[in-house]
Amino acid sequence: MYYLTGDKIYQDWGWTIFESFEKYTRQIEGYSSINDVRNKENVRPRDKMESFFLAETLKYFYLLFDKKNLFPFNQWVFNTEAHPLRIYKN
């Protein structure tokens, strides 16, 4: 939505989410999944980083904050796993 509207509220929301990842899931070795999102005083980290966190979540953050736009959305589409696929014209 940020790309389409230019409304910085989407980047603000994204940054808030990223800060929460840093605060609640950051471990020495990476980022953990958590057991309880309802109790921010004790989220109970699982000592397990899901592969999709790097492969998908961080790619979406990259796209949200990328100033160069290496993947122009009129030339690329992203599948649900955040893999870029080139759009070929006939």
Gaussian input, Z-matrix of N, CA and C with variables (Angstrom, degrees):
# hf/3-21g

backbone

0 1
 N
 C     1     B1
 C     2     B2     1     A1
 N     3     B3     2     A2     1     D1
 C     4     B4     3     A3     2     D2
 C     5     B5     4     A4     3     D3
 N     6     B6     5     A5     4     D4
 C     7     B7     6     A6     5     D5
 C     8     B8     7     A7     6     D6
 N     9     B9     8     A8     7     D7
 C    10    B10     9     A9     8     D8
 C    11    B11    10    A10     9     D9
 N    12    B12    11    A11    10    D10
 C    13    B13    12    A12    11    D11
 C    14    B14    13    A13    12    D12
 N    15    B15    14    A14    13    D13
 C    16    B16    15    A15    14    D14
 C    17    B17    16    A16    15    D15
 N    18    B18    17    A17    16    D16
 C    19    B19    18    A18    17    D17
 C    20    B20    19    A19    18    D18
 N    21    B21    20    A20    19    D19
 C    22    B22    21    A21    20    D20
 C    23    B23    22    A22    21    D21
 N    24    B24    23    A23    22    D22
 C    25    B25    24    A24    23    D23
 C    26    B26    25    A25    24    D24
 N    27    B27    26    A26    25    D25
 C    28    B28    27    A27    26    D26
 C    29    B29    28    A28    27    D27
 N    30    B30    29    A29    28    D28
 C    31    B31    30    A30    29    D29
 C    32    B32    31    A31    30    D30
 N    33    B33    32    A32    31    D31
 C    34    B34    33    A33    32    D32
 C    35    B35    34    A34    33    D33
 N    36    B36    35    A35    34    D34
 C    37    B37    36    A36    35    D35
 C    38    B38    37    A37    36    D36
 N    39    B39    38    A38    37    D37
 C    40    B40    39    A39    38    D38
 C    41    B41    40    A40    39    D39
 N    42    B42    41    A41    40    D40
 C    43    B43    42    A42    41    D41
 C    44    B44    43    A43    42    D42
 N    45    B45    44    A44    43    D43
 C    46    B46    45    A45    44    D44
 C    47    B47    46    A46    45    D45
 N    48    B48    47    A47    46    D46
 C    49    B49    48    A48    47    D47
 C    50    B50    49    A49    48    D48
 N    51    B51    50    A50    49    D49
 C    52    B52    51    A51    50    D50
 C    53    B53    52    A52    51    D51
 N    54    B54    53    A53    52    D52
 C    55    B55    54    A54    53    D53
 C    56    B56    55    A55    54    D54
 N    57    B57    56    A56    55    D55
 C    58    B58    57    A57    56    D56
 C    59    B59    58    A58    57    D57
 N    60    B60    59    A59    58    D58
 C    61    B61    60    A60    59    D59
 C    62    B62    61    A61    60    D60
 N    63    B63    62    A62    61    D61
 C    64    B64    63    A63    62    D62
 C    65    B65    64    A64    63    D63
 N    66    B66    65    A65    64    D64
 C    67    B67    66    A66    65    D65
 C    68    B68    67    A67    66    D66
 N    69    B69    68    A68    67    D67
 C    70    B70    69    A69    68    D68
 C    71    B71    70    A70    69    D69
 N    72    B72    71    A71    70    D70
 C    73    B73    72    A72    71    D71
 C    74    B74    73    A73    72    D72
 N    75    B75    74    A74    73    D73
 C    76    B76    75    A75    74    D74
 C    77    B77    76    A76    75    D75
 N    78    B78    77    A77    76    D76
 C    79    B79    78    A78    77    D77
 C    80    B80    79    A79    78    D78
 N    81    B81    80    A80    79    D79
 C    82    B82    81    A81    80    D80
 C    83    B83    82    A82    81    D81
 N    84    B84    83    A83    82    D82
 C    85    B85    84    A84    83    D83
 C    86    B86    85    A85    84    D84
 N    87    B87    86    A86    85    D85
 C    88    B88    87    A87    86    D86
 C    89    B89    88    A88    87    D87
 N    90    B90    89    A89    88    D88
 C    91    B91    90    A90    89    D89
 C    92    B92    91    A91    90    D90
 N    93    B93    92    A92    91    D91
 C    94    B94    93    A93    92    D92
 C    95    B95    94    A94    93    D93
 N    96    B96    95    A95    94    D94
 C    97    B97    96    A96    95    D95
 C    98    B98    97    A97    96    D96
 N    99    B99    98    A98    97    D97
 C   100   B100    99    A99    98    D98
 C   101   B101   100   A100    99    D99
 N   102   B102   101   A101   100   D100
 C   103   B103   102   A102   101   D101
 C   104   B104   103   A103   102   D102
 N   105   B105   104   A104   103   D103
 C   106   B106   105   A105   104   D104
 C   107   B107   106   A106   105   D105
 N   108   B108   107   A107   106   D106
 C   109   B109   108   A108   107   D107
 C   110   B110   109   A109   108   D108
 N   111   B111   110   A110   109   D109
 C   112   B112   111   A111   110   D110
 C   113   B113   112   A112   111   D111
 N   114   B114   113   A113   112   D112
 C   115   B115   114   A114   113   D113
 C   116   B116   115   A115   114   D114
 N   117   B117   116   A116   115   D115
 C   118   B118   117   A117   116   D116
 C   119   B119   118   A118   117   D117
 N   120   B120   119   A119   118   D118
 C   121   B121   120   A120   119   D119
 C   122   B122   121   A121   120   D120
 N   123   B123   122   A122   121   D121
 C   124   B124   123   A123   122   D122
 C   125   B125   124   A124   123   D123
 N   126   B126   125   A125   124   D124
 C   127   B127   126   A126   125   D125
 C   128   B128   127   A127   126   D126
 N   129   B129   128   A128   127   D127
 C   130   B130   129   A129   128   D128
 C   131   B131   130   A130   129   D129
 N   132   B132   131   A131   130   D130
 C   133   B133   132   A132   131   D131
 C   134   B134   133   A133   132   D132
 N   135   B135   134   A134   133   D133
 C   136   B136   135   A135   134   D134
 C   137   B137   136   A136   135   D135
 N   138   B138   137   A137   136   D136
 C   139   B139   138   A138   137   D137
 C   140   B140   139   A139   138   D138
 N   141   B141   140   A140   139   D139
 C   142   B142   141   A141   140   D140
 C   143   B143   142   A142   141   D141
 N   144   B144   143   A143   142   D142
 C   145   B145   144   A144   143   D143
 C   146   B146   145   A145   144   D144
 N   147   B147   146   A146   145   D145
 C   148   B148   147   A147   146   D146
 C   149   B149   148   A148   147   D147
 N   150   B150   149   A149   148   D148
 C   151   B151   150   A150   149   D149
 C   152   B152   151   A151   150   D150
 N   153   B153   152   A152   151   D151
 C   154   B154   153   A153   152   D152
 C   155   B155   154   A154   153   D153
 N   156   B156   155   A155   154   D154
 C   157   B157   156   A156   155   D155
 C   158   B158   157   A157   156   D156
 N   159   B159   158   A158   157   D157
 C   160   B160   159   A159   158   D158
 C   161   B161   160   A160   159   D159
 N   162   B162   161   A161   160   D160
 C   163   B163   162   A162   161   D161
 C   164   B164   163   A163   162   D162
 N   165   B165   164   A164   163   D163
 C   166   B166   165   A165   164   D164
 C   167   B167   166   A166   165   D165
 N   168   B168   167   A167   166   D166
 C   169   B169   168   A168   167   D167
 C   170   B170   169   A169   168   D168
 N   171   B171   170   A170   169   D169
 C   172   B172   171   A171   170   D170
 C   173   B173   172   A172   171   D171
 N   174   B174   173   A173   172   D172
 C   175   B175   174   A174   173   D173
 C   176   B176   175   A175   174   D174
 N   177   B177   176   A176   175   D175
 C   178   B178   177   A177   176   D176
 C   179   B179   178   A178   177   D177
 N   180   B180   179   A179   178   D178
 C   181   B181   180   A180   179   D179
 C   182   B182   181   A181   180   D180
 N   183   B183   182   A182   181   D181
 C   184   B184   183   A183   182   D182
 C   185   B185   184   A184   183   D183
 N   186   B186   185   A185   184   D184
 C   187   B187   186   A186   185   D185
 C   188   B188   187   A187   186   D186
 N   189   B189   188   A188   187   D187
 C   190   B190   189   A189   188   D188
 C   191   B191   190   A190   189   D189
 N   192   B192   191   A191   190   D190
 C   193   B193   192   A192   191   D191
 C   194   B194   193   A193   192   D192
 N   195   B195   194   A194   193   D193
 C   196   B196   195   A195   194   D194
 C   197   B197   196   A196   195   D195
 N   198   B198   197   A197   196   D196
 C   199   B199   198   A198   197   D197
 C   200   B200   199   A199   198   D198
 N   201   B201   200   A200   199   D199
 C   202   B202   201   A201   200   D200
 C   203   B203   202   A202   201   D201
 N   204   B204   203   A203   202   D202
 C   205   B205   204   A204   203   D203
 C   206   B206   205   A205   204   D204
 N   207   B207   206   A206   205   D205
 C   208   B208   207   A207   206   D206
 C   209   B209   208   A208   207   D207
 N   210   B210   209   A209   208   D208
 C   211   B211   210   A210   209   D209
 C   212   B212   211   A211   210   D210
 N   213   B213   212   A212   211   D211
 C   214   B214   213   A213   212   D212
 C   215   B215   214   A214   213   D213
 N   216   B216   215   A215   214   D214
 C   217   B217   216   A216   215   D215
 C   218   B218   217   A217   216   D216
 N   219   B219   218   A218   217   D217
 C   220   B220   219   A219   218   D218
 C   221   B221   220   A220   219   D219
 N   222   B222   221   A221   220   D220
 C   223   B223   222   A222   221   D221
 C   224   B224   223   A223   222   D222
 N   225   B225   224   A224   223   D223
 C   226   B226   225   A225   224   D224
 C   227   B227   226   A226   225   D225
 N   228   B228   227   A227   226   D226
 C   229   B229   228   A228   227   D227
 C   230   B230   229   A229   228   D228
 N   231   B231   230   A230   229   D229
 C   232   B232   231   A231   230   D230
 C   233   B233   232   A232   231   D231
 N   234   B234   233   A233   232   D232
 C   235   B235   234   A234   233   D233
 C   236   B236   235   A235   234   D234
 N   237   B237   236   A236   235   D235
 C   238   B238   237   A237   236   D236
 C   239   B239   238   A238   237   D237
 N   240   B240   239   A239   238   D238
 C   241   B241   240   A240   239   D239
 C   242   B242   241   A241   240   D240
 N   243   B243   242   A242   241   D241
 C   244   B244   243   A243   242   D242
 C   245   B245   244   A244   243   D243
 N   246   B246   245   A245   244   D244
 C   247   B247   246   A246   245   D245
 C   248   B248   247   A247   246   D246
 N   249   B249   248   A248   247   D247
 C   250   B250   249   A249   248   D248
 C   251   B251   250   A250   249   D249
 N   252   B252   251   A251   250   D250
 C   253   B253   252   A252   251   D251
 C   254   B254   253   A253   252   D252
 N   255   B255   254   A254   253   D253
 C   256   B256   255   A255   254   D254
 C   257   B257   256   A256   255   D255
 N   258   B258   257   A257   256   D256
 C   259   B259   258   A258   257   D257
 C   260   B260   259   A259   258   D258
 N   261   B261   260   A260   259   D259
 C   262   B262   261   A261   260   D260
 C   263   B263   262   A262   261   D261
 N   264   B264   263   A263   262   D262
 C   265   B265   264   A264   263   D263
 C   266   B266   265   A265   264   D264
 N   267   B267   266   A266   265   D265
 C   268   B268   267   A267   266   D266
 C   269   B269   268   A268   267   D267

   B1=1.4387
   B2=1.5291
   B3=1.3390
   B4=1.4578
   B5=1.5290
   B6=1.3119
   B7=1.4649
   B8=1.5308
   B9=1.3200
   B10=1.4609
   B11=1.5226
   B12=1.3274
   B13=1.4624
   B14=1.5233
   B15=1.3527
   B16=1.4618
   B17=1.5222
   B18=1.3310
   B19=1.4580
   B20=1.5307
   B21=1.3267
   B22=1.4582
   B23=1.5188
   B24=1.3229
   B25=1.4647
   B26=1.5314
   B27=1.3408
   B28=1.4612
   B29=1.5293
   B30=1.3219
   B31=1.4619
   B32=1.5272
   B33=1.3151
   B34=1.4631
   B35=1.5249
   B36=1.3264
   B37=1.4665
   B38=1.5295
   B39=1.3220
   B40=1.4558
   B41=1.5173
   B42=1.3285
   B43=1.4668
   B44=1.5262
   B45=1.3232
   B46=1.4659
   B47=1.5272
   B48=1.3149
   B49=1.4627
   B50=1.5216
   B51=1.3313
   B52=1.4627
   B53=1.5277
   B54=1.3306
   B55=1.4690
   B56=1.5291
   B57=1.3368
   B58=1.4636
   B59=1.5189
   B60=1.3306
   B61=1.4720
   B62=1.5238
   B63=1.3303
   B64=1.4663
   B65=1.5321
   B66=1.3067
   B67=1.4615
   B68=1.5276
   B69=1.3386
   B70=1.4579
   B71=1.5255
   B72=1.3246
   B73=1.4604
   B74=1.5219
   B75=1.3224
   B76=1.4649
   B77=1.5212
   B78=1.3186
   B79=1.4573
   B80=1.5258
   B81=1.3008
   B82=1.4653
   B83=1.5251
   B84=1.3172
   B85=1.4664
   B86=1.5255
   B87=1.3026
   B88=1.4615
   B89=1.5159
   B90=1.3282
   B91=1.4610
   B92=1.5238
   B93=1.3194
   B94=1.4516
   B95=1.5203
   B96=1.3215
   B97=1.4608
   B98=1.5316
   B99=1.3208
   B100=1.4639
   B101=1.5186
   B102=1.3156
   B103=1.4638
   B104=1.5197
   B105=1.3386
   B106=1.4600
   B107=1.5275
   B108=1.3140
   B109=1.4716
   B110=1.5244
   B111=1.3334
   B112=1.4708
   B113=1.5226
   B114=1.3265
   B115=1.4586
   B116=1.5297
   B117=1.3301
   B118=1.4666
   B119=1.5230
   B120=1.3316
   B121=1.4606
   B122=1.5288
   B123=1.3301
   B124=1.4675
   B125=1.5295
   B126=1.3235
   B127=1.4691
   B128=1.5312
   B129=1.3313
   B130=1.4593
   B131=1.5337
   B132=1.3320
   B133=1.4742
   B134=1.5268
   B135=1.3172
   B136=1.4610
   B137=1.5246
   B138=1.3298
   B139=1.4623
   B140=1.5294
   B141=1.3296
   B142=1.4654
   B143=1.5262
   B144=1.3300
   B145=1.4610
   B146=1.5184
   B147=1.3175
   B148=1.4660
   B149=1.5310
   B150=1.3206
   B151=1.4707
   B152=1.5241
   B153=1.3182
   B154=1.4617
   B155=1.5219
   B156=1.3362
   B157=1.4624
   B158=1.5243
   B159=1.3252
   B160=1.4624
   B161=1.5198
   B162=1.3194
   B163=1.4591
   B164=1.5232
   B165=1.3166
   B166=1.4599
   B167=1.5323
   B168=1.3066
   B169=1.4609
   B170=1.5263
   B171=1.3264
   B172=1.4695
   B173=1.5297
   B174=1.3367
   B175=1.4755
   B176=1.5182
   B177=1.3132
   B178=1.4647
   B179=1.5303
   B180=1.3324
   B181=1.4672
   B182=1.5279
   B183=1.3177
   B184=1.4668
   B185=1.5319
   B186=1.3143
   B187=1.4640
   B188=1.5302
   B189=1.3330
   B190=1.4521
   B191=1.5247
   B192=1.3359
   B193=1.4651
   B194=1.5277
   B195=1.3279
   B196=1.4659
   B197=1.5270
   B198=1.3139
   B199=1.4671
   B200=1.5290
   B201=1.3414
   B202=1.4656
   B203=1.5205
   B204=1.3243
   B205=1.4619
   B206=1.5306
   B207=1.3231
   B208=1.4701
   B209=1.5168
   B210=1.3240
   B211=1.4616
   B212=1.5261
   B213=1.3299
   B214=1.4726
   B215=1.5310
   B216=1.3188
   B217=1.4623
   B218=1.5261
   B219=1.3027
   B220=1.4660
   B221=1.5345
   B222=1.3529
   B223=1.4664
   B224=1.5302
   B225=1.3180
   B226=1.4586
   B227=1.5243
   B228=1.3225
   B229=1.4580
   B230=1.5238
   B231=1.3173
   B232=1.4587
   B233=1.5148
   B234=1.3342
   B235=1.4550
   B236=1.5264
   B237=1.3274
   B238=1.4603
   B239=1.5207
   B240=1.3328
   B241=1.4624
   B242=1.5280
   B243=1.3129
   B244=1.4670
   B245=1.5257
   B246=1.3175
   B247=1.4623
   B248=1.5301
   B249=1.3383
   B250=1.4672
   B251=1.5293
   B252=1.3121
   B253=1.4580
   B254=1.5193
   B255=1.3334
   B256=1.4640
   B257=1.5258
   B258=1.3187
   B259=1.4544
   B260=1.5177
   B261=1.3034
   B262=1.4810
   B263=1.5155
   B264=1.2964
   B265=1.4559
   B266=1.5261
   B267=1.3216
   B268=1.4779
   B269=1.5031
   A1=111.30
   A2=116.29
   A3=117.72
   A4=110.25
   A5=116.38
   A6=120.27
   A7=110.84
   A8=116.86
   A9=120.67
   A10=113.13
   A11=117.02
   A12=119.89
   A13=113.97
   A14=117.10
   A15=120.05
   A16=112.74
   A17=117.25
   A18=121.98
   A19=109.50
   A20=116.93
   A21=122.07
   A22=113.51
   A23=117.82
   A24=119.83
   A25=110.39
   A26=117.62
   A27=120.88
   A28=111.19
   A29=116.69
   A30=119.26
   A31=110.76
   A32=117.57
   A33=120.51
   A34=110.52
   A35=116.70
   A36=120.28
   A37=110.26
   A38=116.52
   A39=120.89
   A40=111.59
   A41=116.93
   A42=120.04
   A43=110.91
   A44=117.19
   A45=121.20
   A46=110.25
   A47=116.89
   A48=121.02
   A49=110.30
   A50=117.16
   A51=120.22
   A52=111.02
   A53=116.99
   A54=119.98
   A55=111.16
   A56=117.16
   A57=120.42
   A58=110.98
   A59=117.63
   A60=119.81
   A61=110.00
   A62=116.10
   A63=120.37
   A64=111.32
   A65=116.42
   A66=120.83
   A67=112.81
   A68=117.13
   A69=119.66
   A70=115.28
   A71=118.54
   A72=118.62
   A73=114.16
   A74=118.28
   A75=121.43
   A76=110.48
   A77=115.70
   A78=123.86
   A79=107.72
   A80=118.67
   A81=121.84
   A82=110.13
   A83=117.10
   A84=122.07
   A85=114.49
   A86=118.77
   A87=120.79
   A88=110.25
   A89=116.12
   A90=122.47
   A91=108.67
   A92=116.40
   A93=121.60
   A94=110.05
   A95=115.78
   A96=118.03
   A97=106.14
   A98=117.03
   A99=119.99
   A100=109.37
   A101=115.41
   A102=121.33
   A103=114.02
   A104=118.41
   A105=119.21
   A106=110.72
   A107=116.72
   A108=120.32
   A109=111.67
   A110=116.83
   A111=120.11
   A112=112.77
   A113=117.13
   A114=120.36
   A115=108.72
   A116=116.78
   A117=119.19
   A118=112.51
   A119=117.85
   A120=120.53
   A121=111.77
   A122=117.05
   A123=121.38
   A124=109.06
   A125=117.19
   A126=121.53
   A127=112.18
   A128=117.66
   A129=124.45
   A130=111.85
   A131=117.10
   A132=120.35
   A133=111.27
   A134=116.96
   A135=123.03
   A136=113.80
   A137=118.52
   A138=121.54
   A139=110.86
   A140=115.03
   A141=121.38
   A142=107.42
   A143=116.60
   A144=120.27
   A145=107.95
   A146=115.77
   A147=120.98
   A148=109.36
   A149=116.43
   A150=120.22
   A151=111.51
   A152=117.41
   A153=119.29
   A154=112.54
   A155=117.86
   A156=118.55
   A157=110.28
   A158=116.71
   A159=120.09
   A160=111.00
   A161=116.83
   A162=121.60
   A163=113.28
   A164=117.44
   A165=119.75
   A166=112.70
   A167=117.27
   A168=120.99
   A169=111.81
   A170=116.96
   A171=118.48
   A172=111.55
   A173=117.87
   A174=119.22
   A175=110.58
   A176=117.20
   A177=119.67
   A178=111.26
   A179=117.09
   A180=119.21
   A181=110.16
   A182=116.50
   A183=119.96
   A184=110.21
   A185=116.85
   A186=120.73
   A187=111.59
   A188=116.37
   A189=119.96
   A190=112.23
   A191=116.63
   A192=119.67
   A193=113.89
   A194=118.45
   A195=122.33
   A196=110.60
   A197=116.67
   A198=120.77
   A199=111.99
   A200=117.25
   A201=120.80
   A202=112.13
   A203=117.51
   A204=123.19
   A205=110.87
   A206=115.53
   A207=121.03
   A208=112.61
   A209=116.55
   A210=121.44
   A211=109.59
   A212=118.27
   A213=119.72
   A214=110.14
   A215=115.24
   A216=119.50
   A217=113.46
   A218=118.35
   A219=119.22
   A220=110.96
   A221=116.74
   A222=121.55
   A223=112.38
   A224=116.86
   A225=122.15
   A226=109.89
   A227=115.68
   A228=122.13
   A229=106.50
   A230=116.50
   A231=121.27
   A232=109.31
   A233=115.77
   A234=118.32
   A235=109.56
   A236=117.56
   A237=120.68
   A238=112.67
   A239=118.02
   A240=121.48
   A241=111.92
   A242=116.99
   A243=124.25
   A244=112.90
   A245=117.07
   A246=120.26
   A247=108.06
   A248=117.68
   A249=119.51
   A250=110.61
   A251=115.84
   A252=122.65
   A253=107.83
   A254=115.84
   A255=119.94
   A256=109.75
   A257=115.65
   A258=121.89
   A259=107.95
   A260=116.03
   A261=120.40
   A262=108.92
   A263=114.88
   A264=120.18
   A265=108.37
   A266=116.94
   A267=121.23
   A268=111.24
   D1=-33.48
   D2=177.98
   D3=-61.03
   D4=-44.29
   D5=-178.76
   D6=-59.41
   D7=-41.02
   D8=-177.11
   D9=-76.21
   D10=-36.92
   D11=-173.31
   D12=-102.91
   D13=-26.14
   D14=-174.14
   D15=73.49
   D16=4.73
   D17=-178.80
   D18=-75.79
   D19=115.98
   D20=-175.79
   D21=-66.05
   D22=-10.28
   D23=177.91
   D24=-57.53
   D25=-34.09
   D26=-179.88
   D27=-68.05
   D28=-37.82
   D29=174.76
   D30=-69.55
   D31=-37.11
   D32=176.66
   D33=-61.30
   D34=-45.27
   D35=178.55
   D36=-63.51
   D37=-42.90
   D38=178.63
   D39=-61.37
   D40=-40.92
   D41=179.45
   D42=-66.23
   D43=-38.80
   D44=176.56
   D45=-60.96
   D46=-42.38
   D47=177.77
   D48=-63.79
   D49=-44.96
   D50=179.56
   D51=-61.39
   D52=-42.56
   D53=178.13
   D54=-60.91
   D55=-35.66
   D56=177.07
   D57=-67.33
   D58=-39.87
   D59=174.40
   D60=-58.18
   D61=-44.88
   D62=-179.95
   D63=-62.73
   D64=-42.77
   D65=-175.45
   D66=-74.10
   D67=-41.88
   D68=-170.13
   D69=-104.24
   D70=-19.53
   D71=-174.80
   D72=-121.81
   D73=-11.18
   D74=-178.05
   D75=-66.59
   D76=129.03
   D77=176.26
   D78=-121.58
   D79=172.64
   D80=178.33
   D81=-60.30
   D82=-40.43
   D83=-174.77
   D84=-90.54
   D85=-10.10
   D86=-177.27
   D87=161.45
   D88=-137.89
   D89=-178.88
   D90=-124.27
   D91=133.28
   D92=-178.13
   D93=-99.34
   D94=150.37
   D95=164.19
   D96=-75.31
   D97=163.89
   D98=-176.72
   D99=-127.23
   D100=158.65
   D101=-176.81
   D102=-91.05
   D103=-25.99
   D104=-173.07
   D105=-143.04
   D106=103.26
   D107=179.15
   D108=-79.96
   D109=-12.73
   D110=-177.69
   D111=-82.63
   D112=-18.26
   D113=-176.13
   D114=-118.46
   D115=88.66
   D116=-175.13
   D117=-69.48
   D118=-13.44
   D119=175.24
   D120=-77.69
   D121=-22.87
   D122=-179.71
   D123=-149.06
   D124=79.36
   D125=-177.30
   D126=-75.52
   D127=-13.97
   D128=178.39
   D129=54.70
   D130=75.69
   D131=177.94
   D132=-56.28
   D133=148.12
   D134=-176.31
   D135=-95.56
   D136=-4.35
   D137=-176.17
   D138=57.73
   D139=41.94
   D140=-178.97
   D141=-152.21
   D142=123.21
   D143=176.59
   D144=-102.02
   D145=121.52
   D146=178.78
   D147=-69.75
   D148=141.15
   D149=-178.78
   D150=-62.62
   D151=-33.20
   D152=-177.97
   D153=-67.36
   D154=-18.52
   D155=178.99
   D156=-60.27
   D157=-47.73
   D158=177.90
   D159=-74.73
   D160=-45.46
   D161=-171.89
   D162=-70.84
   D163=-29.47
   D164=-176.18
   D165=-119.08
   D166=-58.68
   D167=-172.79
   D168=-57.99
   D169=-49.08
   D170=-178.19
   D171=-68.75
   D172=-29.37
   D173=175.03
   D174=-64.93
   D175=-40.43
   D176=178.57
   D177=-65.96
   D178=-37.86
   D179=174.08
   D180=-62.63
   D181=-42.62
   D182=178.27
   D183=-57.15
   D184=-47.83
   D185=-178.94
   D186=-63.40
   D187=-36.86
   D188=-178.46
   D189=-66.83
   D190=-33.87
   D191=-174.50
   D192=-109.62
   D193=0.57
   D194=-178.75
   D195=-67.78
   D196=125.58
   D197=178.53
   D198=-89.11
   D199=-26.45
   D200=-177.15
   D201=-83.97
   D202=-24.29
   D203=-177.05
   D204=53.05
   D205=67.47
   D206=179.06
   D207=-65.39
   D208=-14.96
   D209=179.80
   D210=-123.57
   D211=76.60
   D212=179.29
   D213=-55.98
   D214=131.28
   D215=-172.72
   D216=-71.97
   D217=-6.64
   D218=172.17
   D219=-89.91
   D220=-3.20
   D221=178.59
   D222=-119.73
   D223=-17.02
   D224=-175.79
   D225=-134.03
   D226=148.66
   D227=171.59
   D228=-128.41
   D229=147.87
   D230=179.86
   D231=-110.05
   D232=129.94
   D233=176.68
   D234=-78.57
   D235=-178.98
   D236=-174.65
   D237=-65.99
   D238=-17.83
   D239=176.06
   D240=-94.00
   D241=10.72
   D242=177.56
   D243=67.38
   D244=27.03
   D245=174.80
   D246=-88.72
   D247=129.14
   D248=179.84
   D249=-77.69
   D250=133.60
   D251=176.91
   D252=-124.31
   D253=126.37
   D254=-178.72
   D255=-69.90
   D256=141.39
   D257=174.49
   D258=-88.71
   D259=119.17
   D260=177.99
   D261=-100.64
   D262=133.48
   D263=178.33
   D264=-97.23
   D265=144.23
   D266=179.72
   D267=-73.55

